[in-house]
Amino acid sequence: MRYAGHMDFKPGAFSATGGSARVLHLPPTFALVVPLLRRLGLTRIIDQQCPIAPRAEMTHGQVVEALIMHLLQDDRRLPMYQLQQWAEKHNLCALYGAPAQAFNDDRIGRTLDALAPMVYQLHALIVTAILSTYQLPVRAVLWDLTHILFQGAYEQSELIEAGYGHGGLHDKQIQLSLHAEAETGLPLLYKELPGATNQTPLAGGLVEELKDLLHTSDLIVVSDKAGVSYENILAYRRAGAHFVSPLQTTPAQAALVAQPPLAAFTELEYRAAGNRHERFSYYATTVTLQRAHRPGLTVSGLLIHSTQKQRTDAERRDKAIARALAAVAKVTEYLNRHRYFHRDYAQAQLDKKIRGAAQGIVGFELSGEDGQLSLRSWVDEPAREQAAHSDGRYLLIHNLEDPADEIFKLYKRQYVVEHCFRSFKSTLRVNPVWLHKQQRITALVLIWVLALTIFVLLGILAERVGLDNEPYYPKLTPRAMLEVFDYADALQITLPDHPPECQLQLSDRQLEILHALGLHDSHQLLNH
């Protein structure tokens, strides 16, 4: 253990002078997160936009700073209505000069009320500060829809609803439309949506906001299937922006996907980091999107083939066929008994079982009258071969003039923002804090997004200076970095006729990270 600061005293002389010393437990993320927030001017930005009475114990910016520290902890987070206990346990008085009582839920609620009218403006100002401070260029953005889970009672909220996310149904959630920088996943723009929302909103207004924020007109938006639509493509055209997205194909388009022979495809240079043996190839084409009573919309397309996806698709279809045949065998076993005595019931069960990838390949014939039924089944091999023509293929659409390799690399960056979401949300839940008011919910979402923004920024900075997590991983991830900072203690020395002075107690690894990131002035924040 080392001290981050320096103090001139001798132990013997110290005890003889009547001085005292005690260890202060600080918020675990303090030494890493607060210097970064101060460098970005987060507290100053919030206090300028949301001023408070001069005699207040804490500013709104300081409350937000403390909440971000709290959110970036591990799964030991307390519900937000218990932050007063957290503030007392972690000696926030040493950071802000305010007693723990200043962090009661009523005080936090007043901060949320102050933030609510300008949440998007505040996030834009902080993002601008990050882009300027760390010289981060932005050419392409990733657009995705994710969810934030809430706990507590929100009967009066129009945002928090039951909805689906990551394959599960959640009782209370908000959907978040998020644009993130394509290379790093840094959040640039967000909008909160009701929890039951199942599609990405219209692109027009969002593209204009991004252009204003980034001061550019040549913008590329990369989205998943939910982010592309006839209306969104028109919005991109009107805004002079570009897009890349996979397309959820109609049956007619799916037939076109299967047509080109594999020999007509050209191999791409891209290699997946986790599977260097997978190969991708493309076939350039065009696609026309149709809407009733509107002209067709023709866009460029890349028909992509993946060797790994080809194997996966074939295995999935074979399993579906095997399940369908097993289901037919089970119906045959039950035939003419109990409910399977009736033809209509047996027919309904067969229709229910032979679906998905097996439909059109596994055939059956149910004949006879009730009680005298017979059943035969077969596999249509020509249909199976025809289905295999689509294996490994999917369609990207775009309006770029870049080479196919560059377009595909942009699309594959989509995993960046998805990975950040998964890592950041692995244990995060937004806990209740007098959030019956709609504006307080939107303000808390802002703080959640700011915590995500800082989380991603830590990863950007660690990669920029080459920090690793050997022997486990060649790159120090934000989650691994926060695990290194799972505690923060300070030694507080009090001498007669002198104000208390604190020294952070940091490990060699913590000091190494702070120095590499240029955040080694944490101790100064305790002695203001």
C-alpha positions in Angstrom: 0.0 0.0 0.0 1.3 3.5 -0.9 0.2 7.0 -0.2 -0.9 9.2 -3.1 0.1 12.4 -1.3 2.9 13.6 0.9 2.8 14.7 4.5 5.7 16.0 6.7 5.4 14.5 10.2 7.2 12.0 12.4 5.2 9.4 14.2 6.7 10.0 17.6 6.4 13.8 17.4 2.9 13.4 16.0 1.5 11.5 19.1 3.3 13.9 21.4 1.5 16.9 19.9 -1.9 15.7 20.7 -2.7 15.0 17.0 -5.0 12.2 15.8 -5.3 9.9 12.8 -8.2 7.8 11.4 -8.9 5.9 8.3 -11.8 7.1 6.1 -13.6 4.7 3.8 -14.4 6.6 0.6 -16.6 5.6 -2.4 -14.8 2.7 -4.1 -14.7 4.5 -7.5 -13.7 7.9 -6.1 -10.0 7.9 -7.0 -10.7 6.9 -10.6 -14.0 8.6 -11.5 -14.1 11.9 -9.7 -10.8 13.2 -11.3 -12.2 12.3 -14.7 -15.5 14.1 -14.0 -13.6 17.2 -12.8 -11.4 17.2 -15.9 -14.5 17.1 -18.1 -16.1 19.9 -16.0 -19.2 17.9 -15.4 -20.0 19.5 -12.1 -19.3 23.0 -13.5 -21.5 22.4 -16.6 -24.5 21.2 -14.5 -24.1 24.1 -12.0 -24.0 26.7 -14.7 -27.1 25.3 -16.3 -28.9 24.5 -13.0 -27.8 27.1 -10.4 -28.7 26.7 -6.8 -29.1 29.1 -3.8 -25.7 30.3 -2.5 -26.3 28.9 1.0 -27.1 25.3 -0.2 -24.9 22.6 1.4 -24.4 21.0 -2.0 -24.8 22.0 -5.6 -26.8 20.0 -8.2 -23.5 19.1 -9.9 -22.1 17.6 -6.8 -25.2 15.5 -6.2 -24.9 14.2 -9.8 -21.2 13.5 -9.3 -22.0 11.4 -6.2 -24.8 9.5 -8.0 -22.5 8.6 -10.9 -19.9 7.3 -8.4 -22.6 5.2 -6.8 -23.9 3.8 -10.1 -20.4 2.8 -11.2 -19.9 0.6 -8.1 -20.4 -3.1 -8.3 -23.5 -5.0 -7.2 -23.1 -3.6 -3.7 -25.2 -0.6 -4.7 -27.9 0.5 -2.3 -31.4 1.6 -3.4 -31.2 5.3 -4.0 -33.5 6.1 -1.2 -30.7 4.8 1.1 -28.0 7.1 -0.3 -27.8 8.9 3.0 -26.5 5.7 4.6 -24.1 5.3 1.7 -22.9 8.9 2.1 -22.3 8.3 5.8 -20.5 5.0 5.4 -18.2 6.4 2.7 -17.5 9.8 4.3 -18.7 12.0 1.5 -18.3 14.9 3.9 -14.6 14.7 3.2 -15.3 15.2 -0.5 -18.1 17.9 -0.4 -17.9 19.4 3.1 -21.6 18.5 3.6 -23.0 16.1 6.2 -24.5 12.7 5.1 -28.0 14.1 5.8 -27.5 16.3 2.7 -27.9 13.1 0.6 -31.4 12.4 1.7 -34.0 11.4 -0.9 -35.7 14.8 -0.8 -32.4 16.5 -1.7 -31.8 14.1 -4.6 -35.4 14.6 -5.7 -34.8 18.4 -5.9 -31.7 17.8 -8.1 -33.7 15.6 -10.4 -36.4 18.2 -10.7 -33.7 20.8 -11.6 -32.2 18.6 -14.3 -35.4 17.4 -15.9 -36.2 20.4 -18.2 -32.8 20.3 -19.9 -31.6 16.7 -19.8 -30.7 16.5 -23.5 -28.9 19.9 -23.5 -26.8 18.8 -20.5 -25.8 15.5 -22.1 -24.9 17.4 -25.3 -22.7 19.8 -23.4 -20.9 17.0 -21.6 -20.4 15.0 -24.8 -19.0 18.1 -26.5 -16.5 18.5 -23.6 -15.4 14.8 -24.0 -15.0 15.1 -27.7 -13.0 18.3 -27.3 -10.9 17.2 -24.3 -9.8 13.9 -25.8 -9.9 14.8 -29.5 -12.3 12.0 -30.5 -13.3 12.3 -34.2 -16.8 11.0 -35.2 -17.5 9.8 -38.7 -20.1 7.0 -38.1 -22.5 6.4 -35.3 -24.2 3.2 -34.1 -28.0 3.3 -33.5 -29.4 0.8 -31.1 -32.4 0.3 -28.8 -31.7 -1.1 -25.3 -33.6 -1.1 -22.0 -33.1 0.1 -18.5 -34.8 -1.9 -15.7 -36.4 -0.2 -12.8 -37.5 -1.3 -9.3 -40.3 0.2 -7.3 -43.8 1.5 -7.9 -44.4 3.7 -11.0 -48.2 3.5 -11.6 -48.3 7.1 -12.8 -45.4 6.8 -15.3 -46.0 6.9 -19.0 -42.5 5.7 -19.6 -42.0 2.7 -17.3 -43.9 -0.2 -18.6 -43.7 -4.0 -19.0 -41.7 -4.9 -22.1 -39.4 -7.3 -23.7 -35.6 -7.0 -23.6 -32.8 -9.5 -24.4 -35.4 -12.3 -24.9 -37.2 -11.8 -21.5 -40.3 -10.0 -20.3 -39.6 -7.4 -17.6 -42.2 -5.8 -15.4 -40.7 -2.3 -15.3 -38.4 -0.9 -17.9 -37.7 2.1 -20.2 -36.5 1.7 -23.7 -33.5 3.8 -24.7 -32.8 4.9 -28.2 -29.0 5.5 -28.2 -26.6 6.8 -30.8 -23.0 5.9 -30.0 -19.7 6.6 -31.8 -18.9 3.7 -34.1 -15.2 3.1 -33.1 -15.6 3.4 -29.3 -19.2 3.0 -28.4 -19.2 6.5 -26.7 -22.9 7.6 -26.2 -23.5 10.7 -28.3 -27.3 11.1 -28.3 -30.2 9.4 -26.5 -33.9 9.5 -26.2 -36.0 7.6 -23.6 -39.0 5.7 -24.9 -41.9 3.8 -23.2 -40.9 0.4 -22.0 -43.2 -1.5 -24.5 -41.7 0.2 -27.5 -40.6 -2.5 -30.0 -39.2 -0.5 -32.9 -36.7 2.3 -33.3 -38.2 5.8 -33.7 -38.1 7.9 -36.9 -34.6 9.0 -37.9 -35.3 12.5 -39.2 -35.1 14.7 -36.1 -32.4 12.5 -34.6 -30.1 12.9 -37.6 -30.5 16.7 -37.5 -29.6 16.7 -33.8 -26.5 14.6 -34.5 -25.4 17.0 -37.2 -25.8 20.0 -34.9 -23.9 18.2 -32.1 -21.0 17.0 -34.3 -21.0 20.0 -36.7 -20.9 17.7 -39.7 -23.2 16.9 -42.6 -21.4 13.8 -43.8 -22.7 11.4 -41.2 -23.1 7.6 -41.4 -25.7 5.8 -39.2 -25.2 2.1 -38.6 -28.3 0.3 -37.2 -29.8 -3.1 -36.7 -32.9 -4.3 -38.5 -35.2 -2.3 -36.3 -33.5 0.9 -37.3 -34.2 0.8 -41.0 -37.5 1.5 -42.7 -38.9 3.1 -45.8 -39.6 6.3 -43.8 -36.1 6.3 -42.2 -34.4 5.9 -45.5 -36.3 8.9 -46.8 -35.2 10.9 -43.7 -31.6 10.0 -44.4 -31.9 11.2 -48.0 -33.5 14.5 -47.0 -30.7 15.1 -44.4 -27.9 14.2 -46.8 -26.8 11.5 -44.3 -25.7 7.9 -45.0 -26.8 4.6 -43.5 -25.8 0.9 -43.3 -28.3 -1.7 -41.9 -29.3 -5.3 -42.3 -32.7 -5.7 -43.9 -35.5 -7.9 -42.6 -36.4 -9.4 -45.9 -39.9 -10.1 -47.3 -40.6 -13.5 -48.8 -39.9 -12.1 -52.3 -36.6 -10.5 -51.2 -35.6 -13.8 -49.4 -36.1 -15.6 -52.7 -33.7 -13.1 -54.4 -31.1 -13.6 -51.6 -31.0 -17.3 -52.5 -30.5 -16.8 -56.2 -26.8 -15.8 -56.9 -24.5 -18.8 -56.9 -21.8 -18.7 -54.3 -19.1 -18.6 -57.0 -20.3 -15.1 -57.9 -19.4 -13.8 -54.4 -16.2 -11.9 -53.6 -14.3 -12.6 -50.4 -14.0 -9.8 -47.9 -10.9 -8.9 -45.9 -12.7 -8.8 -42.6 -11.8 -11.3 -39.9 -13.7 -11.7 -36.6 -11.4 -11.4 -33.6 -13.1 -14.3 -31.9 -13.2 -16.6 -35.0 -10.3 -16.1 -37.4 -11.3 -19.0 -39.5 -14.7 -17.6 -40.4 -14.8 -16.1 -43.9 -17.2 -13.5 -45.3 -17.9 -12.7 -48.9 -20.3 -10.3 -50.7 -22.4 -9.9 -53.8 -23.3 -6.4 -54.8 -27.0 -5.8 -55.7 -29.9 -3.4 -55.4 -33.1 -3.7 -53.4 -36.4 -1.9 -53.9 -38.5 -1.2 -50.8 -42.3 -1.0 -51.4 -45.0 0.9 -49.5 -48.7 0.9 -50.5 -49.6 3.9 -52.7 -46.0 5.2 -52.7 -43.2 4.9 -55.2 -40.6 2.1 -54.8 -37.4 3.1 -53.0 -34.3 1.6 -54.6 -31.1 1.3 -52.5 -27.8 -0.4 -52.8 -27.3 -3.7 -51.2 -24.6 -6.1 -50.2 -25.6 -9.8 -50.1 -23.3 -11.2 -47.4 -22.3 -14.8 -47.0 -20.7 -16.1 -43.8 -19.2 -19.6 -43.6 -20.0 -19.8 -39.9 -23.6 -18.8 -40.4 -23.9 -21.3 -43.2 -22.9 -24.1 -40.8 -25.2 -22.7 -38.1 -28.2 -22.4 -40.4 -27.8 -25.9 -41.7 -27.5 -27.3 -38.1 -30.6 -25.3 -37.0 -32.6 -26.6 -40.0 -31.5 -30.2 -39.4 -32.5 -30.0 -35.7 -35.9 -28.4 -36.7 -36.5 -31.3 -39.1 -35.6 -33.9 -36.5 -37.9 -32.2 -34.0 -40.7 -32.2 -36.5 -40.3 -35.9 -37.4 -40.2 -36.8 -33.7 -43.4 -34.8 -33.2 -45.1 -36.7 -36.1 -43.9 -40.0 -34.6 -45.5 -39.0 -31.2 -48.8 -38.1 -32.9 -48.7 -41.4 -34.7 -48.3 -43.2 -31.3 -51.3 -41.3 -29.9 -53.4 -41.6 -33.0 -57.1 -42.8 -32.5 -56.8 -42.5 -28.7 -58.2 -39.9 -26.4 -58.3 -36.5 -28.0 -56.3 -37.9 -31.0 -59.4 -39.9 -31.8 -60.6 -36.7 -33.6 -59.2 -35.8 -37.0 -59.5 -32.0 -36.4 -57.5 -32.2 -33.1 -54.7 -34.4 -34.6 -54.5 -32.1 -37.6 -54.2 -29.0 -35.3 -51.4 -30.6 -33.3 -49.4 -31.5 -36.5 -49.8 -28.0 -37.9 -48.5 -26.6 -34.6 -45.4 -28.9 -34.5 -44.3 -28.5 -38.1 -43.3 -24.9 -38.3 -40.2 -22.6 -38.7 -37.3 -24.1 -40.6 -39.1 -27.5 -41.0 -42.1 -26.0 -42.7 -42.3 -27.0 -46.3 -39.6 -29.6 -45.9 -41.3 -32.1 -43.5 -44.6 -33.2 -45.1 -47.4 -35.3 -43.7 -50.7 -36.8 -44.8 -53.5 -37.5 -42.3 -56.2 -39.7 -43.8 -59.3 -41.5 -42.6 -62.3 -40.7 -40.4 -62.4 -40.1 -36.6 -61.1 -43.2 -34.9 -59.8 -44.7 -38.1 -57.0 -42.3 -38.8 -53.7 -43.1 -40.4 -50.6 -40.8 -40.8 -47.6 -40.9 -43.0 -44.7 -38.4 -43.2 -41.7 -37.6 -45.4 -38.8 -35.2 -45.9 -38.9 -33.3 -49.2 -35.3 -33.4 -50.2 -35.6 -31.0 -53.2 -37.2 -28.5 -50.7 -34.3 -29.1 -48.2 -31.7 -28.4 -51.0 -33.6 -25.3 -52.0 -33.7 -24.0 -48.5 -29.9 -24.6 -48.2 -29.3 -22.0 -50.9 -30.0 -19.3 -48.4 -27.7 -20.7 -45.7 -25.2 -18.2 -44.4 -26.7 -15.3 -46.3 -28.1 -12.0 -45.1 -28.7 -8.6 -46.8 -27.2 -5.3 -45.9 -28.5 -2.1 -47.5 -26.7 1.2 -47.7 -26.3 4.5 -49.6 -22.5 4.7 -49.4 -19.9 4.9 -52.2 -17.2 3.3 -50.0 -15.7 -0.1 -51.0 -17.6 -3.1 -49.8 -14.9 -4.0 -47.2 -15.3 -0.6 -45.5 -19.1 -0.8 -45.5 -19.0 -4.3 -44.0 -16.5 -3.2 -41.3 -18.8 -0.4 -40.3 -21.7 -2.8 -39.9 -19.6 -5.2 -37.8 -18.9 -2.3 -35.4 -22.5 -2.8 -34.2 -21.3 -5.2 -31.6 -19.3 -2.4 -29.8 -22.3 -0.7 -28.4 -24.1 -4.0 -27.7 -21.1 -5.2 -25.7 -20.9 -1.9 -23.7 -24.6 -2.3 -22.8 -24.2 -5.9 -21.7 -21.1 -5.2 -19.6 -22.5 -2.1 -18.0 -25.9 -3.5 -17.3 -24.8 -6.9 -16.0 -25.8 -5.9 -12.4 -27.3 -2.5 -12.8 -30.8 -1.7 -11.7 -32.2 1.8 -11.3 -33.7 1.7 -7.8 -36.6 3.8 -6.5 -36.0 7.4 -5.3 -39.4 9.2 -5.1 -39.8 8.7 -8.9 -43.5 9.0 -9.1 -43.0 12.3 -11.0 -42.3 11.8 -14.7 -39.6 14.5 -14.8 -37.6 12.7 -12.1 -37.6 9.5 -14.1 -36.2 11.4 -17.2 -33.6 13.0 -15.0 -32.5 9.7 -13.5 -32.2 8.3 -17.0 -29.8 11.2 -17.8 -27.6 10.2 -14.9 -27.7 6.5 -16.0 -26.5 7.6 -19.5 -23.8 9.8 -18.0 -22.6 6.8 -15.9 -22.6 4.7 -19.1 -20.7 7.5 -20.9 -18.0 7.6 -18.2 -17.8 3.8 -18.2 -17.1 3.8 -22.0 -14.7 6.7 -21.7 -12.6 4.8 -19.2 -12.2 2.0 -21.8 -11.3 4.4 -24.5 -8.6 6.0 -22.4 -7.2 2.6 -21.2 -6.9 1.4 -24.8 -5.3 4.7 -25.9 -2.5 4.4 -23.4 -2.1 0.6 -23.8 -3.2 -0.6 -20.4 -3.6 -4.4 -20.2 -5.1 -6.9 -17.9 -2.4 -9.6 -18.2 -2.3 -12.5 -17.8 -6.0 -12.6 -18.4 -6.6 -10.3 -21.3 -4.5 -8.0 -23.5 -6.8 -5.0 -22.9 -8.0 -3.5 -19.6 -11.7 -3.3 -19.9 -13.8 -0.7 -18.0 -15.3 -3.4 -15.8 -11.9 -4.8 -15.0 -10.6 -1.4 -14.2 -13.4 -0.7 -11.8 -12.7 -4.0 -10.1 -9.2 -2.8 -9.4 -10.7 0.3 -7.7 -13.1 -1.7 -5.5 -12.0 0.3 -2.4 -10.7 3.8 -1.6 -9.3 4.6 1.8 -7.7 7.7 3.1 -5.7 8.5 6.2 -7.0 11.7 7.8 -4.4 13.4 10.0 -5.4 16.2 12.4 -2.8 18.3 14.1 -3.4 21.0 16.7 -4.0 24.4 15.0 -4.0 22.8 11.6 -6.9 21.8 9.4 -7.3 18.0 8.8 -5.3 16.7 5.9 -6.0 13.4 4.0 -3.8 11.0 2.1 -5.2 8.4 -0.2 -4.0 4.9 0.4 -3.6 3.3 -3.0 -2.1 0.0 -4.3 0.7 -0.1 -6.8 -1.8 -1.2 -9.5 -4.2 1.6 -8.7 -1.3 4.2 -8.9 -0.1 2.7 -12.2 -3.6 3.1 -13.8 -4.1 6.6 -12.5 -0.7 7.8 -13.7 -1.2 6.2 -17.1 -4.6 7.9 -17.5 -3.2 11.2 -16.1 -5.6 11.1 -13.2 -3.1 11.1 -10.4 -4.4 14.2 -8.6 -7.1 12.4 -6.6 -5.5 13.3 -3.3 -5.9 17.0 -4.0 -9.7 16.7 -4.1 -9.6 15.7 -0.5 -7.7 18.7 0.7 -9.6 21.6 -0.8 
